[in-house]
Amino acid sequence: MKRLAFVTLGLMIATNSAYAQNFSSEDLIRRTIERRAVEAIIWGMPAVNAELMFGAMNDAGADFNQVVYWSRPVSWKNQTLTPNPDTIYLMPFYNTKDAGPMVLEIPPAEEEASITGSIDDAWQTALEDVGPAGVDKGKGGKYLILPPGYKEKASDGYIALPADTYAGFVLLRSNLKSGSDADIAKAVAYGKRVKFYPLSQAANPPETIFVDAIDVVYDSTIPYDLRFFQSFDRFAQREPWLERDKAMIDQLKSIGIEKGTHSSRTTERRRFSTTPRAKRMPGSISNTKASSHRRSMRAATGHFLPSRMWSKACRRISPSPAPILWRAVASPIPWRISAPSTWGQASST
């Protein structure tokens, strides 16, 4: 058995060696760049998504240390990751690099009004939750977002939140009692009781600037092409490297992302990154596995309409009505969710 294992291993090594010899030096360089680019995408996805939200904030006419909000439940124009159409959203965006610590005041919850949400850094790491489910327990509070490396002790009365990045965002939901115009107006008015200002101006806080994005296409979807790396480069120029980032610094440098160096991507790397993957690597995962996944998903779940491509993202694998297990098509991980006990009818779960 051992001999068979050694023979098999030897054949694999010989086969791989012969296969590797078929690549030119240019091919090997390109494959190395591609591997490192893929690793950068996987690792940097949260940062790039946040960077794109910052760009969408600017496109909406807002700036850092202001609040973007939606004056009605969102429509298709809100192209963020998982928006819900049954709440009023407010997004304070902060940047402490020049402004210093930022104060976020959350109003106390009321019988028919409350705010829930979280404060995140630019890696989308939650610093703390706010509202009834957060630190203030619905009593309201002053959250103090501190820049990286900030050493001064926060004054009494503040909930200090040290952040690893200068920029970040707060995702708040002003909860609706109903979808009526009157209740929407109440939720908006309550949400605008949030205050957002620099600690340096706490003695006489300026008026918080709210920018309504309801009629703006607010698009922070991630493009997996050269624009991804351009966004990642902007992030890298602004934010400090963390201890955990050290393993990636040299790899990012090899694909043109280096702190303190703008537009460092070489002509070859730019040409490579803008060449369609299908042309670079026929039969690659983007061509074969993705289409195979779509076919298996449609076969397993069916279309909602015969003339459309929409279909369920997962299929039922448990016979019980609720709660049930669903399994994502082509995925080994079961998801447990609550579902209506009677299919086709509305449910409060």
N, C-alpha and C positions, 0 to 999 in steps of 0.2 A: 504493500500500500504506500509506504514511504517513497519507494522508488518511482511508483506511478505519479505521485505528487510532484517529485523533483523533475520528472520528465515533462509533465504538464507545465510546470513553472518555467522550465527551460524553453519549451516551445513558445510560451507566451512572451518571454523576454526576446527571443529571436524574432518572433513575428513583429513585436512592437519596434524592435531596433530597425528591422528592414523597412517598416512602415515610416518610421521617423526619417530615414535617410532619403525618402522621396520628397521631403520638404526643402525648399531653398531657404537661404538665410533670411530673405525678405518674408517668406511665408511664416517662418518661426517668429520673427519680430512682430508680424501682424497678429499672429495667434496669441502671443504674449500680451500685446496691447488689448486685444479683445477680452482675454481672461481678466485682466486687471480692470478693464472698463466695466465688465459685468459685476465684479466684486464691489467696485465703487458704487454701482447702481443699487445693489442690494443693501450695502452699508449706509449709503447716503440718502435713501428714499425719504425718511422723515424730514431731514434738513431741507431737501429740495422742495418737498411739498410745502413746508413753511415759507421758504423763499418765494415760491409762486403765490402764496397767499399775500405776502408783503407786496408783490408786484400788482396783484389784483386790487389790493387796498389803494395803491397809488392810482390805478386806472379808474377807481371809483371816485377819485378826487380827494382822498384822505391822505394822512401822513402818520408817521409814528407818533405815539402818545396822544392819539385821538381815538374816537370810537366809531367804527363802522356798524351800522344797524340796518335792519330790514323792518320797514314800517307796517308790513303785512306779512302773513305767512309766505314763505318763499315759493317761487315758481321754478321753472326749468332754468331760468337765468342764473340761479345760484348753482354753479358747477363746482361745489366743494365736495368732499369725500362722501359724507353721509348726512345730508341735510334732512330734517323732518319738516313736513308741511303743516304742523299743528302747534307751532310755538312762535314766539317773537325772538329773533336772534340779535344779540349784540356782541361785537368783537372789539374790545380794546386792544390795540397793538402798541407794544412798548419798545423803546430802545433807550437803554440807560447809559450808553456810551458817552454821550454829551450831556444829557439831562440829569444824570445821577439817579438815585433811587426814585421810584415812582410809587405813588399812593393810589390804591384802588379802594374806593369806599363802596361797600355793598349795603343797601338799605335793609332794615329789619323786615322779616316776612310778615305779611298781614293775613287776615282770614281768607281772603280771596286773591292774594297776590304774593308771589315769591319768585326768587331768582335762584336757579341752580346752575352750576358750571364748574369749570376748572381753570387754573392758571398754569400755562405751559411755557417751557423755554423753547428755543428754536429747534431743538432736537425732538420736540413734542413730548418731552418728559414732564409729567405733571408735578408742579411744585406744591399745589394744594387745591382742594375742592372748596367751594364757597356755598353759602346759603344753608338751608335746613340740613342738607346732607354733608356740609363742610365743617370747617373749624368753628365758624361763628354760630352754628346750630340754629340758624334762623334769626338770631338776634341782631344781625348786621355786624359789620366790623371794618377796620381799616387794615388792608393788606399792603405790606411794604415790600416791593420787589427790588432786591438788591443786585447791583452789578457783580460780575465775577471778581473775586478777590477783595470785596468790600470788608473792611475790618472794624468800622465803627459800630458800637452797640446801638441798636434801635431804641428809641424812646419808648417809655411805657404807653400803652394804648394801641400799639401797632403789632400786627402779626407779621413778623419778619420772615421773608422768603428768599434765602440766598439762591441765586440763579447761576448756572454755568455758562450762560450766553448773555450777550448784551440785549439782543432782540428776542422777542417772543410774543405770545398772544394770549388772550383770555377768551374763552368761549362761554358765553352766558345765554341762558334761556329764561325769558320772562314768560312765565307759564300762563296759558290761556284758560279761562273758565269755560268758554265756548268759542265758536267761530263767528259769533255775531260782530257786527261793526262796532258796537258799543264796548264789548269785551276786548276786542282787538285794540281799540283806542286806550282802554284802561291799562292793558298790558304794556303798551308802548310808553304811556305816561309814567308808569311805575318803573320801567326799565331805564328811563331817562333820569331817574333819581340816582343812578350810579354816578359817582364822581371819580375823575381821573386826572391827576396833576403831579408835578414834581414835588418831592419832599422839600426842596429848597424854597418852595412857595407855599408851604403848608400854613403859614401864619395868615396869608391872604390868598387862598386858592383861586386861580383863574377859572373862568367858566369852562366846563368841559365841552369840547367840540364833538358834535355828533354829525356823522355824514350818512345820509340815507342811500342805500345801494339797491333799493327795491327794483328800480328800472334799469339797472346796470347788469350786463353779462359779467358776472363775477366768476372768472374761470381760473381755478387753481389745479386743474387736471395735469398730471405729469406727462410730458412728452418724452418718449424714450429715444431720443436722437441727440444731436449735438447740443440742443438747447438745455438738456438735462445737465451736461457738464458745464455749460456756461452759468447756469443757476448755481450749481455746486461751487464753482469758482468764486462767485460773488459772496456766497456764504462763508467760504474759507478765508476770504480777504477781511471780512468784518469780525468774525468770531474767533476766540482763542481756541487753540487745540487743547483737548482734555487729555488726561493721563491715558485713558483708554484708546485715544486716537493715534498713539505713537506707532502702533502696528501698521497703520494705513498711510502714514505721511509719505514714505518713500514710494509706495505704490501709486499714490495720487500724483506725486511729482513725475512719475514715469509717463503719465497720460496728460501732463500739462497743467495740473492743478497744484500750485505752489504758493504758499503764503508770501506776500510781498512782491509777487511777480504777476503782472497782468498780461493776458494774451500770450502766454508762454507756450501754447500748443504749437507744435511744429507743423509745417505744411503737410507732411506725410500723415501725421495723426489727424489733422483736420480733414484731409481727403479721405482717410480711412473711415472716420466716424460719420461722414456724410454719405458714404457709399451704402446703398441699400444692403441689408444683411443677406437678403435672398440672392443678391448678385455675388456677394463675397463668399457665402457658404451655402451652396445649393443643398436642399434637404435638411436645413438646420432646424432647430427646435421651433423657431418662429414660424416656419412654413409647415412642418409636418405634425408636430405634437399639438400645436394650437388648433389646426384644422381637424385633427383626429379627435381632440377634446370636444370641439363644437359638434362633430357628427355624433359622438357617443352621448353627449348631453341631449341632443334632439331625439335620438333614438330611445333614450331612457325616459324622458319626460314629455316629449311631444311639444308641438307648437301651441301657443294660445290661439292663433288664427292661421288657417291654411296658407294664406298669402303673405305671412310675415315671418321674420326670423326670431321673434321673441319666444323664449321658452323658459321653463323653470331652471334655476341654477342648481337645484338639488332634488333628490327624489326620496320618497318616503320609504323607510325600511322597517318601521315598527307597525304592527297591526292595530295597536290600541289607539283610540281617537286623540287623547290629550292627557299629559304631555306625550310627545312622540319623538322618535329619533329620525333625523334626516341625515343622509349621507351625500356629501358633495360628489357629483359625478367625477370619476377618475381621481378621487381622493380617498385615502384610507381612513380619514378622521371623521367619526360620527359627530354631528352637532345635535345637542339637545335643546329643543325650543318648545314653547307653549303654543298650542294650536287650537283653533275653534273645535269644540266637541261635536259640532254639526257642520260638515263641510258646506261651503257656499253661503253661510250666514255670518253676520257680523258677530264679533265676540269682544268682550271687555278685557280679555287677557292680553 
